[in-house]
Amino acid sequence: MHLLNLGILAHVDAGKTSLTERLLYTAGVIDEIGSVDAGSTTTDTLALERRRGITIKSAVVSFPLAGVTVNLIDTPGHPDFIAEVERVLGVLDGAVLVVSAVEGVQAQTRVLMRTLRRLGIPTLVFVNKIDRRGARDAAVLRQMAQRLAVPLVPMGTAAGLGTRAARFVPDLGPAALEALADRDDDLLAAYLDGGVPEGRLRRSLTAQTRGASVHPVYFGSAVTGAGVPELIGGIERLLPTAPGDPGGRLSGTVFKVERGPAGEKVAYARLFSGTLRVRDRIPFGDGRRGAGGEGRVTALTVFDRGTDSRADRAGPGRIVKVWGLGGVRTGDALGAPGRSCEHHFAPPTLETVVVPGPGTDRRSLHLALTQLAEQDPLIGVRHDERRGETSVSLYGEVQKEVVQATLAEEYGLDVAFRETTTLCVERPSGTGHAVEFNKKDANPFLATVGLRVDPAPPGSGVAFRREVELGSMPYAFFKAVEDTVRETLGQGLHGWEVTDCTVTMTHCGYSPRQSHAHQGFDKSMSSTGHDFRGLTPLVLVEALRQAGTLVHEPMHRFRLEAPADTLGALLPVLARLGAVPESTGTQAAACVLEGTVPAARVHGLEQRLPGLTRGEGELETAFDHYAPVTGGTVPRRPRTDHNPLNRKEYLLNVTRRTGE
């Protein structure tokens, strides 16, 4: 039996979860189609999801097709939960992107398609809701070609639009032939010679779809079932099944972690090669964090016909739930690293302080937030011991409301939040170097550490390198320096995370254990990991001081469509908000502006837009890049560490002496 791991992706309310229900019903896995509005869908299992009618956590459900077992992963559509989508993308063999026939291409639709194309994931497009009033087919197809800018192959047309009798009429017509011939010279030659046999056309369609060169488009309705059998046929014939060698080295990726009834960790993982067995001891970890561990598999389940069932082993292509890996985190590799776990979407750009309600225990709150962060690594938790405050980084206000409700319902904790603020980052503006030597000057630590900081290309993150021999001191000391460097870079000269840099260790040294006659070893005169963890922040911030850092704020790319006669009122407001229009176009009586705007000003633009455009303006925004803060006061963030910027204060906190 072949396996296909399929993602269902869409902008919120395009009908993604309803399509999942219809697919399960058509495949015979469920006897009755659940309703999003009624909170009775198969994949929305959280009470909060059922109450709000939105998907918050990705869910896996399996169903059989002719010769293929499909593991279908339903993902959130709301942009506040884009991190859930990011984790799923790395485990997919193919995807279905759902677009509403009424609303057409929306902001999240464009973000998702760009990412699917960048990762080369074979993708079918399902234009849903053809039975709704206002549904369009040809107009939506043109809009997708323009806004998504990808090669589309219409698999037919819609008839009876906007009525309950709306249906899909399959037809590989001239538009499909033209799209395929553009990328298949042999097909084009056959067409010019007098005609293309249907079998030849379909072989080209299959090859180009599996190569993610083109995207077949189906029209239908998840509610009535129109077009769904044809979509299922496309899933069977056009999308590639999972490869993998069951006898190879174990390789998998954890894309979700949840807690079981007893508080135990349960990891959802995709296996790429090898075979995973109960009682196997396997390594796991994330090379980017330099973190990992080992655990023994105590239980294993695989997905089959709408549920998951116990298994003794699982091979490549399987989605599994694994018990026994206590330290595992989302994004970890199982065994040998599988596909890259790099971020495909923007990091969170907002932060808010969590305010405990009356009677809420702060330690319990911190533990609960830490567990939520285990499930979602892009949601950072930051604790300030000096102020007794905990803050979380988020994508938006809806996510903040969900975190609040989750803490109340799952942990019994009453919390509120302060006003959301924007998260900036720092980047080195030059090169800096610092070194402190063991037993010299005012260094109170039995360690020598030298570090150089160099700027790196935007988006490259943090790299740690060594210019010293690995055997020149115990590996544990090198590990202590690297881990502390990464931790210290969480707060730069202005308090923001430092990124896009290379930190190189240039000097090292330690005091080995000394044996004295009749006394054994003198531990007080030998180096420990504490010495290297204590000295590294002082050396690193001095190197950062020499390099200098620039604070960068998140910038969003915007697309604004409004009546042409409102352009004169829009432009001055955009300028006051720091928005920079980069292109201006016209479509009939509408003007289209595209450009960038500071993330901190997006909400203000959204509030002003209806009044400026008579309620007819449409705004799409998405994170694009970080740009240096210009003009005014450079934003600072309160420190939560021992403040290595102030040597005396730092040493008092770390060693209880000044080192003078």
N, C-alpha and C positions, 0 to 999 in steps of 0.2 A: 504493500500500500504506500503510495506516494504521499508526502506531506507538503502542505502549503501554509505558511504563516502570513496571514493577510491582515492588513490594517485598514480600518474604516476611519477616514479623516474628513473634517469639514469645519466651516465656520459654524458658530453656535446657531441652533435652530434651523439648520438646513435639512434636518431629518435623518441624521446619521444613526441615532439609536433606533429610530423607527425602522430604518432599512435593515439593521441588524436583526430586529425581531422578525421582519418579513423573511429574511434569508433562513433563519432558524425554523420558521414555520413551513416554508416551502421545502426545506430539506427533511422535514418530519421529526425534528428534534423536540419541538414544543407543539402542544395540541391547540393552543389559543394564543393569539397575538396580544402581547402586553401593550399598555398605553403609557406614554411618557407623562401625559397630564394626570392619569390616574395613579401613577407611581407603581405600575405593575410590570415593568420591563425586566427581562432576564438579567441584563448586564448592569443595570443601575441598582446595586444591592445595598448601598448605604442609605440609612434613613434620611440623611440630609439630601442625597441625590433625588430620592423619591419625592421629598417635600418641595424641593426647588425646581424639579423638572429639568435638571442639567446634569451632565456627566462630570464628575470631579476626579475620580480615579479610573485608570485604565482597567479593563476587565477582559478576561479570556474565556471564550466559549468555543467548543468544537462541534463541527457537523460534517457528515460524509457527503461527498459527491461521487460521481462515477469514476472510480479509480483513484480518487484523491480525498484525503482527510484534511479538512481546512481548520486550522486554529485561527479563529477570528478574534482580533483584538480591537475592542471598542475604545476609542480615545476621547478625552474631553474636547469640546469645540470652543469653549470660552478662552480668550487669550490669556486670562489670569492663570490658567492651568497648562500653559504651553510646555512646562517642564515635564509633565506626564507624557506629552506627545513625543518630546525629544528622546525619552528613554525607549519608547516603543520603536522608533525608526531604525535603530541599530539591530533589531531582531527580525525585520520583515523580509519576506521574499517578494511581496507585491503589495499593492494598495488600491483601494477604491476611494477616490476623492469625490465627495458629494457636494453638488452645487444646487441651490434652489432655483427653480424655473421662474419664481416670482421675484426674489431679491437679486438674483444673478450673482456675479462675482463680488465678493465682499473682502474686507481687509485681510481676514485670516486665510481666505482662499488663496490669495496671492502669496502670502508668507509660506503656506504649506506647499504649494506647487513649486515655488523656487527651491525649497529645501529638498523635495522629492527629486527634482531634476539634478540638483547638485550631487546627491547621493546615488544617482543612477538607479532608483527604485522603479521597476515597471509599474505603471499606474493606469487604471481605467477610470473614466469620469462618468458618474451617474447624475444626470440632471433630474432632480426629484421634484415632486409637487406639481406635475403637469395637470393634475385634476383641480388645482386651486384657481380661483378667480385671479386674473392678472398674469397667468402663466404664459411664458413665451418660449419658443424653441429656436427659430432662426436668429432672433435678436440676441438671445443668450449665447448662442454659438459664436456670433460675431464679437460679442463682448469678451468671451473667453479668449478668442484669437487675439484680440487687441490688448487686453489687460494682463493675461497670463503669458502671452507671447511664446506659446509652445505649439508644436505641430499636432493638430487634432484630426482624428479620422471619424467622421460621423457614421455610426453603424446603422442609421435609419432616421426616420422622422417621427414626429408626434402628430396624432390626429385627435380631434375632439378636445382641443386644449380648453382648460378652464371648466370642464364638466366631469361628473363622476364616470362618464363613459370614455374619458381620455385613454388612449392606448398608444403603444409603440409599434411602429411599422418598420420591420427590419428591411434594410436596403443598402447594399454597398454600392452606392451610386458614383457619379463622376467626381464628386468632391473627395470621396474616399480614395478613388484611383489616383487623383491628382496628388493628394498628400503622400501616398505611398510611393508613387513614381518619382517624386522629388528626391527621394533618398534610396532609390533602387534603380540603378542604370539598366539592368537586364529587364526589369519590368517596364521601364520607359521605352526601351527598344522594342519589346513585344507589342506594346500599345501602338507605337508608330508603324509597326509592320502590319497592323490590321486588326488587332484585338488581343485581349488578355483572357485566357481561360480562368474560370472562377477559382479552380484549385490553385493555380499559380498566384492569384491575387491573395488568397487566404494564407498561403505559405509565407508570402512577403509580410502580410499583416502580423502573423504570429512571430516571425523573426524580429521585426522592427519593434513590436510591443515588448517582447522579452528583453530586447536590447535597450529599452527605455528611450527609443528614438521617436516614437509616436505614441499618442494616447487615444485609444478608442473611446467614443462618446456614446452613451446610451441615454435614452429619455424614458421616464417612467414615474411611478408613484409608489412609495413604500406603503401608503395607506391602502390603496386598492390592489396592489400587486402588479400593476401594469409595468411592463418592461423588465420585471425581476427575473423571469425565466431566461430571457436573453442575456441579462447581466450574468446570471449563474453560468450560462454557456460560455461567456467570455472568460470568466474566472477559471473554468475547467480547461479551456483550450489555449488561452492567450498568455496566462501568467506562468512563470517558471516554478517548478517544485523545488523543495529544499535539497541541496546537495549534501555530501558528507560521507566520511569513512568511519563505519562503526568500530573498526579495528585500529583506528588512528589514535593519536594522543588526545586526551580529553581537552576540549576547548568549549567554553560557553560564556555567556554574558548575563549578569543579573540586571533585570530592568525594573524590578519592583520588589519592595520589601514591606511586609505587613506583620502585625502581631497576632498570634493565635489566642484562643480563649484563656490560656494560662500565662499569657504575656510572652510566649516564646516567639523567636523570629522565624518567619517563613519567607523564603526567597523564591521569587519567580525568575526562571532563567530560560534562555534559549540555548540549546546545545548545537554546536557547529560541527564537531567531530568527536570521535571516541564514544565510549559507553559509560554512563554513570550508574553505579550500583549502590544499593543500600549497604551500609557498613564500610563503604569506601572512605578513606581519609584523603581529602583533596585540599590543595592550596587555593586560596582566593585572595584577591587584592586589587588595588588600583595603583598602577605605577606612577600616575601623576601626583598622587598624594604621598607616595612612598609608604603607603599603609597596606597591611594585609595580615593574613593569618592562615590557619589550617583548621579544619574541622572534620568530624566524622559524620557522614550522612546517616541519620537515624530513621528517616522515613522519606518516601518519594511518591508523588502522584503525577499522573499524566492526564491530559484532557481527551475526552472521548464522548461523542453524542450529547453535548450540552452540559456535561459535568466533568469532574475530575475523579479519578479512581486510583486506588493504591497500585503500585507496581514495584517489582524487585529491581528493575533496570530500565534505562531509557537510552535510546540511541540518537544519532544526529538528526537535526530537524525538529526534534520534539521541544515543546514548551513544557517545563516541569515546575512543580512546587517542591522545594527541598527544605527539610527540617534538619537541625543539628549544627548549622553554621552560625554560631553565636555572635561572632564579630562582623558578619558580612554586612555590606552596605550597597545601596543601589549604585550601579555603575561598575561594580567589581567584576573582574574576570574569574571564571572557574577554570582551574588548570592553566593551560597555556592561553595567553590573551587571544580573544577572538577578534571580532570587528572592532574598529576604533570606537572608543567611548567619548570622543571629542564632542564638545557642545555644538549643536547645530542651530540653536536659537540664542536670542539675547539673554544675558544674565539679568537677574532682578535689578531694577533701577530705583526701587522705592524702599523706604525703611520706616518702621514705626516702633515706638516704645510700648511694651505691654504693661498695663497698669492693673495690678491685682485688686480684685474687689474685696469687700469686707470679709474677713475670715479666711481668705485664700492663702494657703501656705506657699511661701516663695520657693522653697526647695521642691515641693511637688510640682509647681509650675515650671521650674527650670527643667526638671526631669521630663515632664510631658512635652515641652518644646523640643528638647533634645531628641526624644523619640520621633516626633514629627519630622525633624530634620534628617533623621536616619532614613526615613521613607522618601524624603525629597531633598537631596543634597544641594540643589540650587537655592533652597530656602535657608539662608544662614541665620544662626542664632548667636547673638553677641551679648555677653553678660558683663556688666560693669559692677564689680564688687564694691568699689569705693562709693558709688552712688546707689547701690542696691537696685539697679535697673537692668531689665532684659529687653533687648530689641530684636526684631526679626526683619529680614529683608523679604520683599514681596513683589508681585507683578501688578497688583491692582486692588481696588477697594472690595471687589467681590470676593477675592481670595482672603482678604482680611476678615470679612464677615464669616467665611467658611471656617477659618482658623478659630475664631471666637466661638462659633457654634460647636466645633469639634471638641474644644477644650471643655465646654460646658457639658456636652452629652456623653463623651467617652471618658473624660477624666474627672468630671464633677467640679470643675474649676471656673469660678466667675471672674472674668477679666473684661477690661475695656482697653481702648487704644488711644494714644495721643495722635495728633495730626500727622499725616504721612509726609515725609520729607524725601528729597531726591538723594540718591546714592551717587557720589562721584568716585573717581579713581585718581591715583597719582602715577605719573610716569617719569623715570629719570630723564633729566634734560642734558646730562653729560656723563662723564666717567669719574668715579671716585674710588679711592683706595684707602684702607686703614688697616693697621695691625697693632696688636698688643702682645708683648712677649712675656712668657712665664718668668715670674720672680723679678720682673724689672719694673721700674717706675711705680706707678700707683695701681698696678694690676693686682687685685687681691685674690685672683683665681689661679690655680695651678694648671695653667693652660696657655698655649700660644695659638692665636687665631689671627689670620690675615685674610681679608675679603676685598674683592674688587667688584664694583657694580658698573655694568655697561648697559646702555639702552638697547632694546631689541625691537623688531618690527611690531607695529600695532596688531593685536590679536594673537601674539605668540605666547602670552602668558609668562610664567617664570621658569627659567632653566637654571640648574645648579651644576657647576663643573668643578674639577679639581686640577690644579697645576702642581700638586704635590703627590708623591708616591703613596699609593694606597697602603703599602706595607710599612710606612714610616711611623705609624702608631696604631693602636687597636681599632678595628673597624667600628666598634660601638661609639667611639669618640667622633669619627667622621659622620656617623648616622645622627648623633646628637647635634652636631653643627648644622647639618642639612635640614633636619626637622625644625630646629630653632630658627633658621633663616626663613623658612616658609611661614612659620608662625609669626615671626616679627614683621614680615612684609604685609601682614594684615592691617598694620597701622603705620603709615609713613610719616613724613615730617609734618603734615597737616592733619593727620589722623585717619586718612583714607587708605584703602588697600593699594599697595604698590604692585603694578603689573607691567608686563611687556619689558622685562629686563633679564639679564644674565648675571648671576652671582657666581664668582669664581673664587675658590679657596686658594690663596697664594702662599700662606704660611701655616705651619702646624707644629706642635710640640707638646710634650707632656712630661710629667714626673713619674717614672716607674717606681714600683714598690722597692723599698730599700730594706735589706736584711741587716739586723744588728745582732751581734753575738749575745746569746742568752736572752734575747728580747723578741725574736721573731720579726715579723714585718711591722714597720711603722706606717699605719694607714693614714695618719695625719699628714704625712709628707708625700703621699702619692695622689695622682690625679684621679678624678672620678667624672662620670658623665655630668654631674652637677656643675663642675667647673666650666665645662664647655657650653652647657646650656646657659650658665650665668654670664659668661664673657661675650658670647656671640652677639646678643642684642646691642651691646655697647659698641662693638666694632662695626656692626652693620649700619647703625644709624650715623656713625661718623663718616662712613663711606658714602651714605646717602647725602649727608650734609655737603660733602665735597662735590658730589655729582649734581646736587640740586634736583628738585622735583617740581613738576608742573601739575596742578590740579586740573583734571578733565571732567567735564560734565556730559551726561548722556544726551545725544541728539537723536531726534526722530525724523524720519523721512515722511513727508505728508503729501497727500494728493487731495486737492480741494476742488470740487465741482460746484459751481454756483451760476445763477443768472448773469449774463454778460453785463447787464446794466448795474450790477452791484460791485463791479471790480473797483471802481473809484473809492468806495467806502471800505473795501476789504484791505487794500494795500497799506494804508496808513496804520491800521490796527495790527496787521502782520508785522510791520516794521517795529512798532512799539513792543511787541511780544518777542522780538529777536528772531523772527522767522525770516528766512532768506529764500524767496522764490527763485528757482533756477530755470524754470521754463513756463511759458504761458501759451496755451492753445485754445482753440474754440471748437465746439461741437454744436452745430445748429445755433440755438440762442443761448448756449451755455459757455462759460469760460472754464478752463481747467488749469489750475496752478499746481506745480510740483516743486518741492524744495525741502529745506530742513528747518526744524524748529527745536529749541531746547526742550527736553522732556518735562522740565519743571513748568513750562508754559502751555503744555498741551491742554490741560484741563481748562485754563482760562480761555483758550481759543475755542474749545467746545462750547463753553458757556456763551461766548459772544456771537458765535456763528448764526444761530437762528434769527436774532434781531438784525443782523447785517444783511441777511439774504432772504428775508420774508419767509423763513422756515424752509427754504428750498435748497439750502447748501448741504452738500454731502462731504464728510471729512473722513479720510483714511490715514491712520498714522501707524508706524512701526519703528522700533528701535533700529538705528542705522550705524552709528559709530559714536565714539567719544571725541570731544573737541576741547581744546584748552579754554578755561574760563577767562574771559576778557572783560575788562572794565569792572569797576566797583571793588568790593572787598572779596578777597579769596576765601571761599567757604572752608571752615574748619570743622572737624568732628572731634568731640571729647574722647580722650584716650581711656581705654579700659585696662591697659596693662600696667606694669611697674614704671612706665615712663623712662625709657633709656635715654631720652633727649636731655634729661636732667640727671647727670651722673650721680650727684650726691643723693638725691631722692631715690634713685634706682638702687644704689648700693645699700642704703638704709633699709629698703624694702626686701632686697634679696639676701644680703649678708648681715644685716643689722650693724654694719660698721661702714664708715665712709671710705676706707682704703687710703686715707691720707696719712 
